[in-house]
Amino acid sequence: MEVGKLTVSVRKAGNKGAARKLRATGQVPGVCYGASVDGRVEPLPIVVNVKELRAALDPVRKQNTVIALTITDGAGEGKSRSLHALVKDYQIDALRRDVTHVDLLAIDPDKEVRAEVPLEFTGKPKGAINGGQIRIVMRDLEVRAKPADIPVKLTIDVSPLEIGDVIHVSEIALPANVESMSNRDLAVVTCAAPEEEKTTTPTGEAAATPEAAAAAGAAAPAAAGAAGAKGAAPAAGAKDAKAPAAGAKPAAAAAPAKPAKK
């Protein structure tokens, strides 16, 4: 297939089983809608060969390639219709990563259309010397232009950025005949301050300062001495006997010793 040219066929209404059969042959269901030089194009179900679609896309312009589209009746009667179209959208299987559906937007080459243009960032920001880091907020910009004027990409130089600086949509240089459709005040890229390392505050014994540890060490011997004094034996001469219980009879006095015989 030649770049910029694609032939598809009208698809008959079918169920999911019919779509699976199409995909098994390298084709997928799709739809074509929009407007041509002859007027509005009502949604038309089509069958698209994925390999031929990829071959029709310019490797640089990619999805913004203007395709000369031929739609056949699919019945072998030789009837066909010619349009210009862009790839508006496509769906991909989440597991196999295969294309499962394609939307083609019919266009009038002489009228403006909306398109997504990729942004390319070049240079090293001045703020990087002090640890600044680039933060990209937008990677595509929606523009409006005639199909032939849609830029391949838009280049943004981030070299002048200091820490805290921001480039907005309004500062993007656009080619002639190209208009931005995004809010002019939206941030595109910024040079952010370096992230500070987070420190965790220790708890319990690990949180004690050297001064507190020294004070605790000095207090330990004093506490040990106090405990020893509490459990020490009474001093010599001190009465060790307990007071008699209430109501107890006093002990009898000892009898005097008898004189020795001569």
C-alpha atoms as an extended CHARMM CRD file, in Angstrom:
* protein
*
       262  EXT
         1         1  MET       CA              0.0000000000        0.0000000000        0.0000000000  PROA      1               0.0000000000
         2         2  GLU       CA              1.0990000000        3.5460000000       -0.7490000000  PROA      2               0.0000000000
         3         3  VAL       CA              1.4880000000        6.0640000000        2.0650000000  PROA      3               0.0000000000
         4         4  GLY       CA             -1.6060000000        8.2250000000        2.2800000000  PROA      4               0.0000000000
         5         5  LYS       CA             -3.8850000000        5.8110000000        0.4210000000  PROA      5               0.0000000000
         6         6  LEU       CA             -6.2920000000        3.2490000000        1.8490000000  PROA      6               0.0000000000
         7         7  THR       CA             -9.1630000000        1.1450000000        0.5430000000  PROA      7               0.0000000000
         8         8  VAL       CA            -11.9000000000       -0.1210000000        2.8680000000  PROA      8               0.0000000000
         9         9  SER       CA            -15.2430000000       -1.8140000000        2.2700000000  PROA      9               0.0000000000
        10        10  VAL       CA            -18.7330000000       -1.2840000000        3.5830000000  PROA      10              0.0000000000
        11        11  ARG       CA            -19.5010000000       -3.5640000000        6.5080000000  PROA      11              0.0000000000
        12        12  LYS       CA            -22.7860000000       -5.3860000000        6.8430000000  PROA      12              0.0000000000
        13        13  ALA       CA            -24.4420000000       -5.4020000000       10.2260000000  PROA      13              0.0000000000
        14        14  GLY       CA            -23.3220000000       -8.3750000000       12.3020000000  PROA      14              0.0000000000
        15        15  ASN       CA            -22.8740000000       -9.6540000000       15.8190000000  PROA      15              0.0000000000
        16        16  LYS       CA            -19.7450000000      -10.1210000000       17.9450000000  PROA      16              0.0000000000
        17        17  GLY       CA            -19.0860000000      -13.4210000000       16.2270000000  PROA      17              0.0000000000
        18        18  ALA       CA            -18.7710000000      -11.6380000000       12.8870000000  PROA      18              0.0000000000
        19        19  ALA       CA            -16.3090000000       -9.1500000000       14.3850000000  PROA      19              0.0000000000
        20        20  ARG       CA            -14.1700000000      -12.0070000000       15.7450000000  PROA      20              0.0000000000
        21        21  LYS       CA            -14.0770000000      -13.5950000000       12.3070000000  PROA      21              0.0000000000
        22        22  LEU       CA            -12.9070000000      -10.3070000000       10.8160000000  PROA      22              0.0000000000
        23        23  ARG       CA            -10.1130000000       -9.9530000000       13.3560000000  PROA      23              0.0000000000
        24        24  ALA       CA             -8.9800000000      -13.4990000000       12.6300000000  PROA      24              0.0000000000
        25        25  THR       CA             -8.2550000000      -12.3990000000        9.0410000000  PROA      25              0.0000000000
        26        26  GLY       CA             -6.3430000000       -9.2590000000       10.0360000000  PROA      26              0.0000000000
        27        27  GLN       CA             -9.3260000000       -6.9600000000        9.5680000000  PROA      27              0.0000000000
        28        28  VAL       CA            -11.3140000000       -4.9700000000       12.1120000000  PROA      28              0.0000000000
        29        29  PRO       CA            -14.6790000000       -3.2360000000       12.1710000000  PROA      29              0.0000000000
        30        30  GLY       CA            -14.6830000000        0.5230000000       11.8910000000  PROA      30              0.0000000000
        31        31  VAL       CA            -16.8090000000        3.5570000000       11.1330000000  PROA      31              0.0000000000
        32        32  CYS       CA            -16.3670000000        6.5670000000        8.8510000000  PROA      32              0.0000000000
        33        33  TYR       CA            -18.1420000000        9.8800000000        9.4900000000  PROA      33              0.0000000000
        34        34  GLY       CA            -17.6090000000       13.6200000000        9.1910000000  PROA      34              0.0000000000
        35        35  ALA       CA            -17.8170000000       15.9740000000        6.2190000000  PROA      35              0.0000000000
        36        36  SER       CA            -16.4250000000       15.9800000000        2.6870000000  PROA      36              0.0000000000
        37        37  VAL       CA            -16.3770000000       18.4380000000       -0.1860000000  PROA      37              0.0000000000
        38        38  ASP       CA            -19.8510000000       17.1330000000       -1.0450000000  PROA      38              0.0000000000
        39        39  GLY       CA            -21.2760000000       17.7350000000        2.4240000000  PROA      39              0.0000000000
        40        40  ARG       CA            -21.9680000000       15.7690000000        5.5790000000  PROA      40              0.0000000000
        41        41  VAL       CA            -20.9540000000       12.1080000000        5.7290000000  PROA      41              0.0000000000
        42        42  GLU       CA            -23.3190000000       10.0310000000        7.8530000000  PROA      42              0.0000000000
        43        43  PRO       CA            -21.7410000000        7.3090000000       10.0170000000  PROA      43              0.0000000000
        44        44  LEU       CA            -20.8900000000        4.4160000000        7.7220000000  PROA      44              0.0000000000
        45        45  PRO       CA            -19.8220000000        0.9950000000        9.0700000000  PROA      45              0.0000000000
        46        46  ILE       CA            -16.6830000000       -0.2420000000        7.3130000000  PROA      46              0.0000000000
        47        47  VAL       CA            -14.1160000000       -3.0410000000        7.3470000000  PROA      47              0.0000000000
        48        48  VAL       CA            -10.4720000000       -1.9800000000        7.7100000000  PROA      48              0.0000000000
        49        49  ASN       CA             -7.3490000000       -4.0360000000        7.0420000000  PROA      49              0.0000000000
        50        50  VAL       CA             -5.0380000000       -3.1190000000        9.9440000000  PROA      50              0.0000000000
        51        51  LYS       CA             -1.8110000000       -3.8590000000        8.0630000000  PROA      51              0.0000000000
        52        52  GLU       CA             -2.8710000000       -1.6640000000        5.1400000000  PROA      52              0.0000000000
        53        53  LEU       CA             -3.9340000000        1.1130000000        7.5130000000  PROA      53              0.0000000000
        54        54  ARG       CA             -0.5080000000        1.1630000000        9.1750000000  PROA      54              0.0000000000
        55        55  ALA       CA              1.1600000000        1.2690000000        5.7580000000  PROA      55              0.0000000000
        56        56  ALA       CA             -1.0210000000        4.2300000000        4.7800000000  PROA      56              0.0000000000
        57        57  LEU       CA              0.1160000000        6.3400000000        7.7440000000  PROA      57              0.0000000000
        58        58  ASP       CA              3.1070000000        8.6060000000        7.2830000000  PROA      58              0.0000000000
        59        59  PRO       CA              5.8040000000        7.5150000000        9.7910000000  PROA      59              0.0000000000
        60        60  VAL       CA              6.3200000000       11.1600000000       10.7980000000  PROA      60              0.0000000000
        61        61  ARG       CA              2.7940000000       12.5890000000       10.7250000000  PROA      61              0.0000000000
        62        62  LYS       CA              1.2930000000        9.3360000000       12.0050000000  PROA      62              0.0000000000
        63        63  GLN       CA             -2.3370000000        9.8400000000       13.0430000000  PROA      63              0.0000000000
        64        64  ASN       CA             -2.4400000000       13.2660000000       11.3870000000  PROA      64              0.0000000000
        65        65  THR       CA             -1.7880000000       11.7710000000        7.9370000000  PROA      65              0.0000000000
        66        66  VAL       CA             -4.3870000000       12.8710000000        5.3940000000  PROA      66              0.0000000000
        67        67  ILE       CA             -5.5840000000        9.6390000000        3.7670000000  PROA      67              0.0000000000
        68        68  ALA       CA             -7.0850000000        9.3750000000        0.3050000000  PROA      68              0.0000000000
        69        69  LEU       CA             -9.8280000000        6.9160000000        1.2430000000  PROA      69              0.0000000000
        70        70  THR       CA            -11.6740000000        4.6470000000       -1.1690000000  PROA      70              0.0000000000
        71        71  ILE       CA            -14.8190000000        2.9260000000        0.1270000000  PROA      71              0.0000000000
        72        72  THR       CA            -16.0700000000       -0.0390000000       -1.9120000000  PROA      72              0.0000000000
        73        73  ASP       CA            -19.5350000000       -1.5280000000       -1.6150000000  PROA      73              0.0000000000
        74        74  GLY       CA            -18.1560000000       -4.8820000000       -0.4530000000  PROA      74              0.0000000000
        75        75  ALA       CA            -20.5000000000       -6.7670000000       -2.7600000000  PROA      75              0.0000000000
        76        76  GLY       CA            -18.1140000000       -6.9640000000       -5.6970000000  PROA      76              0.0000000000
        77        77  GLU       CA            -20.2540000000       -4.7260000000       -7.8760000000  PROA      77              0.0000000000
        78        78  GLY       CA            -17.4150000000       -2.2700000000       -8.4670000000  PROA      78              0.0000000000
        79        79  LYS       CA            -19.1700000000        0.6800000000       -6.8680000000  PROA      79              0.0000000000
        80        80  SER       CA            -16.9290000000        2.9150000000       -4.7780000000  PROA      80              0.0000000000
        81        81  ARG       CA            -16.7310000000        6.3210000000       -3.1040000000  PROA      81              0.0000000000
        82        82  SER       CA            -13.6690000000        8.5100000000       -2.6020000000  PROA      82              0.0000000000
        83        83  LEU       CA            -13.0400000000       10.6930000000        0.4620000000  PROA      83              0.0000000000
        84        84  HSD       CA            -10.2370000000       12.3330000000        2.3990000000  PROA      84              0.0000000000
        85        85  ALA       CA             -9.9560000000       11.1760000000        5.9860000000  PROA      85              0.0000000000
        86        86  LEU       CA             -7.9150000000       11.2370000000        9.1870000000  PROA      86              0.0000000000
        87        87  VAL       CA             -7.6290000000        8.5130000000       11.8020000000  PROA      87              0.0000000000
        88        88  LYS       CA             -9.8470000000        9.9840000000       14.5040000000  PROA      88              0.0000000000
        89        89  ASP       CA             -9.5770000000        7.1990000000       17.0660000000  PROA      89              0.0000000000
        90        90  TYR       CA             -8.8280000000        3.5080000000       17.5050000000  PROA      90              0.0000000000
        91        91  GLN       CA             -9.2790000000        0.8880000000       20.1920000000  PROA      91              0.0000000000
        92        92  ILE       CA             -6.6680000000       -1.6110000000       21.3600000000  PROA      92              0.0000000000
        93        93  ASP       CA             -7.1650000000       -4.9310000000       23.1270000000  PROA      93              0.0000000000
        94        94  ALA       CA             -5.8790000000       -4.5820000000       26.6910000000  PROA      94              0.0000000000
        95        95  LEU       CA             -4.1360000000       -7.9740000000       26.7020000000  PROA      95              0.0000000000
        96        96  ARG       CA             -3.0710000000       -8.7060000000       23.1340000000  PROA      96              0.0000000000
        97        97  ARG       CA             -2.4690000000       -5.0220000000       22.2690000000  PROA      97              0.0000000000
        98        98  ASP       CA             -4.1070000000       -5.5720000000       18.8760000000  PROA      98              0.0000000000
        99        99  VAL       CA             -6.2260000000       -2.9130000000       17.1540000000  PROA      99              0.0000000000
       100       100  THR       CA             -9.8820000000       -3.8800000000       17.5550000000  PROA      100             0.0000000000
       101       101  HSD       CA            -11.7790000000       -0.8900000000       16.0780000000  PROA      101             0.0000000000
       102       102  VAL       CA            -11.0110000000        2.1940000000       13.9800000000  PROA      102             0.0000000000
       103       103  ASP       CA            -12.7690000000        5.5520000000       13.5700000000  PROA      103             0.0000000000
       104       104  LEU       CA            -12.0400000000        7.4730000000       10.3550000000  PROA      104             0.0000000000
       105       105  LEU       CA            -12.9750000000       11.1440000000       10.1560000000  PROA      105             0.0000000000
       106       106  ALA       CA            -13.9890000000       12.3010000000        6.6910000000  PROA      106             0.0000000000
       107       107  ILE       CA            -12.6790000000       15.8130000000        6.0080000000  PROA      107             0.0000000000
       108       108  ASP       CA            -12.7150000000       18.6150000000        3.4740000000  PROA      108             0.0000000000
       109       109  PRO       CA             -9.0270000000       19.3500000000        2.7090000000  PROA      109             0.0000000000
       110       110  ASP       CA             -9.8440000000       23.0390000000        2.3470000000  PROA      110             0.0000000000
       111       111  LYS       CA            -11.4990000000       23.3920000000        5.7660000000  PROA      111             0.0000000000
       112       112  GLU       CA             -9.9660000000       23.5040000000        9.2310000000  PROA      112             0.0000000000
       113       113  VAL       CA            -10.0600000000       20.4650000000       11.4880000000  PROA      113             0.0000000000
       114       114  ARG       CA             -9.0060000000       19.7770000000       15.0640000000  PROA      114             0.0000000000
       115       115  ALA       CA             -5.9840000000       17.6030000000       15.7200000000  PROA      115             0.0000000000
       116       116  GLU       CA             -3.6570000000       16.5890000000       18.5610000000  PROA      116             0.0000000000
       117       117  VAL       CA             -0.0300000000       17.5920000000       17.9790000000  PROA      117             0.0000000000
       118       118  PRO       CA              2.7670000000       16.0660000000       20.0940000000  PROA      118             0.0000000000
       119       119  LEU       CA              5.0390000000       18.3740000000       22.1260000000  PROA      119             0.0000000000
       120       120  GLU       CA              8.8140000000       17.9240000000       22.1180000000  PROA      120             0.0000000000
       121       121  PHE       CA             10.9210000000       19.3840000000       24.9620000000  PROA      121             0.0000000000
       122       122  THR       CA             14.5580000000       20.3280000000       24.3490000000  PROA      122             0.0000000000
       123       123  GLY       CA             17.4010000000       21.8100000000       26.4010000000  PROA      123             0.0000000000
       124       124  LYS       CA             18.4440000000       21.6490000000       30.0440000000  PROA      124             0.0000000000
       125       125  PRO       CA             16.8370000000       24.1360000000       32.4460000000  PROA      125             0.0000000000
       126       126  LYS       CA             19.0520000000       26.6450000000       34.2920000000  PROA      126             0.0000000000
       127       127  GLY       CA             17.4130000000       25.5550000000       37.5290000000  PROA      127             0.0000000000
       128       128  ALA       CA             18.9480000000       22.0820000000       37.1430000000  PROA      128             0.0000000000
       129       129  ILE       CA             22.2130000000       23.5120000000       38.5250000000  PROA      129             0.0000000000
       130       130  ASN       CA             20.4580000000       23.9380000000       41.8820000000  PROA      130             0.0000000000
       131       131  GLY       CA             18.7030000000       20.5910000000       41.7040000000  PROA      131             0.0000000000
       132       132  GLY       CA             15.6000000000       21.7140000000       39.8070000000  PROA      132             0.0000000000
       133       133  GLN       CA             13.6480000000       19.0130000000       37.9960000000  PROA      133             0.0000000000
       134       134  ILE       CA             11.5090000000       19.2440000000       34.8650000000  PROA      134             0.0000000000
       135       135  ARG       CA              7.8220000000       18.4050000000       35.3760000000  PROA      135             0.0000000000
       136       136  ILE       CA              5.9170000000       17.8700000000       32.1030000000  PROA      136             0.0000000000
       137       137  VAL       CA              2.2140000000       18.6310000000       32.4620000000  PROA      137             0.0000000000
       138       138  MET       CA              1.0860000000       18.3740000000       28.8020000000  PROA      138             0.0000000000
       139       139  ARG       CA              2.4780000000       16.1060000000       26.0890000000  PROA      139             0.0000000000
       140       140  ASP       CA              0.0270000000       17.0160000000       23.3050000000  PROA      140             0.0000000000
       141       141  LEU       CA             -1.6460000000       20.2320000000       22.2360000000  PROA      141             0.0000000000
       142       142  GLU       CA             -5.0110000000       20.4020000000       20.5010000000  PROA      142             0.0000000000
       143       143  VAL       CA             -4.8810000000       22.7270000000       17.5060000000  PROA      143             0.0000000000
       144       144  ARG       CA             -7.1340000000       23.8130000000       14.6580000000  PROA      144             0.0000000000
       145       145  ALA       CA             -5.8050000000       24.1080000000       11.1240000000  PROA      145             0.0000000000
       146       146  LYS       CA             -6.3090000000       22.9210000000        7.5840000000  PROA      146             0.0000000000
       147       147  PRO       CA             -5.1340000000       19.3120000000        7.1920000000  PROA      147             0.0000000000
       148       148  ALA       CA             -2.0810000000       20.2970000000        5.1670000000  PROA      148             0.0000000000
       149       149  ASP       CA             -1.0470000000       22.8690000000        7.8300000000  PROA      149             0.0000000000
       150       150  ILE       CA             -1.1750000000       20.5500000000       10.8370000000  PROA      150             0.0000000000
       151       151  PRO       CA              2.3850000000       20.5400000000       12.2700000000  PROA      151             0.0000000000
       152       152  VAL       CA              4.1980000000       17.2500000000       12.8270000000  PROA      152             0.0000000000
       153       153  LYS       CA              5.2390000000       18.3880000000       16.3290000000  PROA      153             0.0000000000
       154       154  LEU       CA              5.7330000000       21.5320000000       18.4170000000  PROA      154             0.0000000000
       155       155  THR       CA              9.1420000000       22.1100000000       20.0010000000  PROA      155             0.0000000000
       156       156  ILE       CA              9.5280000000       23.8210000000       23.3900000000  PROA      156             0.0000000000
       157       157  ASP       CA             12.9290000000       24.9790000000       24.7090000000  PROA      157             0.0000000000
       158       158  VAL       CA             13.1230000000       24.6100000000       28.5000000000  PROA      158             0.0000000000
       159       159  SER       CA             16.6700000000       26.0480000000       28.8270000000  PROA      159             0.0000000000
       160       160  PRO       CA             15.5990000000       29.4300000000       30.3340000000  PROA      160             0.0000000000
       161       161  LEU       CA             13.6200000000       27.8650000000       33.1830000000  PROA      161             0.0000000000
       162       162  GLU       CA             14.7490000000       28.5980000000       36.7380000000  PROA      162             0.0000000000
       163       163  ILE       CA             13.2910000000       26.7930000000       39.7500000000  PROA      163             0.0000000000
       164       164  GLY       CA              9.6130000000       27.7560000000       40.0030000000  PROA      164             0.0000000000
       165       165  ASP       CA              9.3070000000       28.9480000000       36.3940000000  PROA      165             0.0000000000
       166       166  VAL       CA              6.4090000000       27.7110000000       34.2390000000  PROA      166             0.0000000000
       167       167  ILE       CA              5.7590000000       27.6820000000       30.4960000000  PROA      167             0.0000000000
       168       168  HSD       CA              2.0720000000       28.1520000000       29.6160000000  PROA      168             0.0000000000
       169       169  VAL       CA              0.1140000000       27.3230000000       26.4690000000  PROA      169             0.0000000000
       170       170  SER       CA              0.1690000000       30.9970000000       25.4930000000  PROA      170             0.0000000000
       171       171  GLU       CA              3.9860000000       30.8660000000       25.2310000000  PROA      171             0.0000000000
       172       172  ILE       CA              4.0990000000       28.0440000000       22.6560000000  PROA      172             0.0000000000
       173       173  ALA       CA              5.2190000000       29.2750000000       19.2470000000  PROA      173             0.0000000000
       174       174  LEU       CA              2.7090000000       28.1480000000       16.6050000000  PROA      174             0.0000000000
       175       175  PRO       CA              3.2140000000       28.0330000000       12.8530000000  PROA      175             0.0000000000
       176       176  ALA       CA              1.2010000000       30.2650000000       10.5710000000  PROA      176             0.0000000000
       177       177  ASN       CA             -2.4610000000       29.3030000000       10.1010000000  PROA      177             0.0000000000
       178       178  VAL       CA             -2.4310000000       27.1290000000       13.2500000000  PROA      178             0.0000000000
       179       179  GLU       CA             -4.5480000000       28.0190000000       16.2870000000  PROA      179             0.0000000000
       180       180  SER       CA             -4.4090000000       26.4680000000       19.7490000000  PROA      180             0.0000000000
       181       181  MET       CA             -7.6930000000       25.1110000000       21.1040000000  PROA      181             0.0000000000
       182       182  SER       CA             -6.4010000000       24.6510000000       24.6780000000  PROA      182             0.0000000000
       183       183  ASN       CA             -6.7720000000       27.2260000000       27.4600000000  PROA      183             0.0000000000
       184       184  ARG       CA             -3.9290000000       29.7120000000       27.0510000000  PROA      184             0.0000000000
       185       185  ASP       CA             -3.3230000000       29.7920000000       30.8450000000  PROA      185             0.0000000000
       186       186  LEU       CA             -2.7540000000       26.0470000000       31.2160000000  PROA      186             0.0000000000
       187       187  ALA       CA              0.6970000000       24.9910000000       32.4250000000  PROA      187             0.0000000000
       188       188  VAL       CA              2.7130000000       22.9440000000       29.9260000000  PROA      188             0.0000000000
       189       189  VAL       CA              6.0080000000       22.3640000000       31.7310000000  PROA      189             0.0000000000
       190       190  THR       CA              7.6600000000       23.6270000000       34.9180000000  PROA      190             0.0000000000
       191       191  CYS       CA             11.0100000000       23.4670000000       36.7000000000  PROA      191             0.0000000000
       192       192  ALA       CA             10.2210000000       22.2120000000       40.1870000000  PROA      192             0.0000000000
       193       193  ALA       CA             12.3500000000       22.5060000000       43.3230000000  PROA      193             0.0000000000
       194       194  PRO       CA             14.1510000000       19.3320000000       44.4080000000  PROA      194             0.0000000000
       195       195  GLU       CA             12.2150000000       17.1560000000       46.8020000000  PROA      195             0.0000000000
       196       196  GLU       CA             13.4740000000       17.2420000000       50.3900000000  PROA      196             0.0000000000
       197       197  GLU       CA             14.4190000000       13.9520000000       51.9820000000  PROA      197             0.0000000000
       198       198  LYS       CA             11.9020000000       12.9310000000       54.6120000000  PROA      198             0.0000000000
       199       199  THR       CA             13.3830000000       12.2390000000       58.0830000000  PROA      199             0.0000000000
       200       200  THR       CA             11.5840000000       10.1500000000       60.6890000000  PROA      200             0.0000000000
       201       201  THR       CA             11.6290000000       11.2270000000       64.3420000000  PROA      201             0.0000000000
       202       202  PRO       CA             12.7630000000        8.3280000000       66.5900000000  PROA      202             0.0000000000
       203       203  THR       CA             10.5030000000        7.3530000000       69.4940000000  PROA      203             0.0000000000
       204       204  GLY       CA             11.0910000000        5.9370000000       72.9670000000  PROA      204             0.0000000000
       205       205  GLU       CA             14.6790000000        5.3900000000       74.1010000000  PROA      205             0.0000000000
       206       206  ALA       CA             16.0270000000        6.1470000000       70.6020000000  PROA      206             0.0000000000
       207       207  ALA       CA             14.6320000000        9.6890000000       70.8670000000  PROA      207             0.0000000000
       208       208  ALA       CA             16.6470000000       10.5340000000       73.9940000000  PROA      208             0.0000000000
       209       209  THR       CA             19.2850000000       13.2530000000       73.5740000000  PROA      209             0.0000000000
       210       210  PRO       CA             22.8680000000       12.7450000000       74.8170000000  PROA      210             0.0000000000
       211       211  GLU       CA             22.1680000000       15.1380000000       77.7000000000  PROA      211             0.0000000000
       212       212  ALA       CA             19.0770000000       13.1660000000       78.7410000000  PROA      212             0.0000000000
       213       213  ALA       CA             21.0180000000        9.9210000000       78.5150000000  PROA      213             0.0000000000
       214       214  ALA       CA             23.7560000000       11.3260000000       80.7740000000  PROA      214             0.0000000000
       215       215  ALA       CA             21.1910000000       12.5270000000       83.3180000000  PROA      215             0.0000000000
       216       216  ALA       CA             19.5240000000        9.1200000000       83.3150000000  PROA      216             0.0000000000
       217       217  GLY       CA             22.9140000000        7.4840000000       83.9320000000  PROA      217             0.0000000000
       218       218  ALA       CA             23.6270000000        9.7400000000       86.9170000000  PROA      218             0.0000000000
       219       219  ALA       CA             20.1900000000        9.0990000000       88.4050000000  PROA      219             0.0000000000
       220       220  ALA       CA             20.5780000000        5.3140000000       88.2740000000  PROA      220             0.0000000000
       221       221  PRO       CA             23.2140000000        4.9850000000       91.0990000000  PROA      221             0.0000000000
       222       222  ALA       CA             21.2200000000        7.3320000000       93.3490000000  PROA      222             0.0000000000
       223       223  ALA       CA             18.1050000000        5.2530000000       92.8770000000  PROA      223             0.0000000000
       224       224  ALA       CA             20.0320000000        2.0830000000       93.6460000000  PROA      224             0.0000000000
       225       225  GLY       CA             21.4160000000        3.6180000000       96.8580000000  PROA      225             0.0000000000
       226       226  ALA       CA             17.9530000000        4.6390000000       97.9970000000  PROA      226             0.0000000000
       227       227  ALA       CA             16.6580000000        1.1190000000       97.4590000000  PROA      227             0.0000000000
       228       228  GLY       CA             19.5710000000       -0.3080000000       99.4740000000  PROA      228             0.0000000000
       229       229  ALA       CA             18.9610000000        2.0260000000      102.4120000000  PROA      229             0.0000000000
       230       230  LYS       CA             15.3290000000        0.9770000000      102.5960000000  PROA      230             0.0000000000
       231       231  GLY       CA             16.2070000000       -2.6960000000      103.0210000000  PROA      231             0.0000000000
       232       232  ALA       CA             19.3030000000       -2.2430000000      105.3870000000  PROA      232             0.0000000000
       233       233  ALA       CA             19.4780000000       -3.9350000000      108.8850000000  PROA      233             0.0000000000
       234       234  PRO       CA             18.7920000000       -1.6960000000      111.9580000000  PROA      234             0.0000000000
       235       235  ALA       CA             21.7560000000       -0.0710000000      113.6650000000  PROA      235             0.0000000000
       236       236  ALA       CA             23.4520000000       -1.7580000000      116.6980000000  PROA      236             0.0000000000
       237       237  GLY       CA             21.5980000000       -1.1950000000      119.9680000000  PROA      237             0.0000000000
       238       238  ALA       CA             18.3150000000       -0.5760000000      118.3500000000  PROA      238             0.0000000000
       239       239  LYS       CA             15.3500000000       -2.5490000000      119.6770000000  PROA      239             0.0000000000
       240       240  ASP       CA             14.4810000000       -5.3170000000      117.2720000000  PROA      240             0.0000000000
       241       241  ALA       CA             11.4300000000       -6.6630000000      119.1880000000  PROA      241             0.0000000000
       242       242  LYS       CA              7.9970000000       -5.8220000000      117.9420000000  PROA      242             0.0000000000
       243       243  ALA       CA              5.4740000000       -4.0990000000      120.2000000000  PROA      243             0.0000000000
       244       244  PRO       CA              3.1510000000       -6.5840000000      122.0140000000  PROA      244             0.0000000000
       245       245  ALA       CA             -0.2070000000       -7.1250000000      120.4910000000  PROA      245             0.0000000000
       246       246  ALA       CA             -3.1840000000       -5.4330000000      122.0950000000  PROA      246             0.0000000000
       247       247  GLY       CA             -4.5100000000       -7.4370000000      125.1220000000  PROA      247             0.0000000000
       248       248  ALA       CA             -1.4340000000       -9.6020000000      125.5190000000  PROA      248             0.0000000000
       249       249  LYS       CA             -0.1770000000      -10.2460000000      129.1160000000  PROA      249             0.0000000000
       250       250  PRO       CA              3.1960000000       -8.7960000000      130.0380000000  PROA      250             0.0000000000
       251       251  ALA       CA              5.9740000000      -11.3150000000      130.5240000000  PROA      251             0.0000000000
       252       252  ALA       CA              6.7170000000      -12.3770000000      134.1890000000  PROA      252             0.0000000000
       253       253  ALA       CA              9.7000000000      -10.7360000000      135.8460000000  PROA      253             0.0000000000
       254       254  ALA       CA             12.7160000000      -12.9410000000      136.4200000000  PROA      254             0.0000000000
       255       255  ALA       CA             13.1760000000      -14.2910000000      140.1290000000  PROA      255             0.0000000000
       256       256  PRO       CA             16.1640000000      -12.8820000000      142.0910000000  PROA      256             0.0000000000
       257       257  ALA       CA             19.1430000000      -15.2010000000      142.4720000000  PROA      257             0.0000000000
       258       258  LYS       CA             19.5860000000      -16.9990000000      145.8460000000  PROA      258             0.0000000000
       259       259  PRO       CA             22.6890000000      -16.1820000000      147.9870000000  PROA      259             0.0000000000
       260       260  ALA       CA             25.3400000000      -18.8410000000      147.9520000000  PROA      260             0.0000000000
       261       261  LYS       CA             25.7970000000      -21.0380000000      151.1390000000  PROA      261             0.0000000000
       262       262  LYS       CA             28.8480000000      -20.5030000000      153.3150000000  PROA      262             0.0000000000
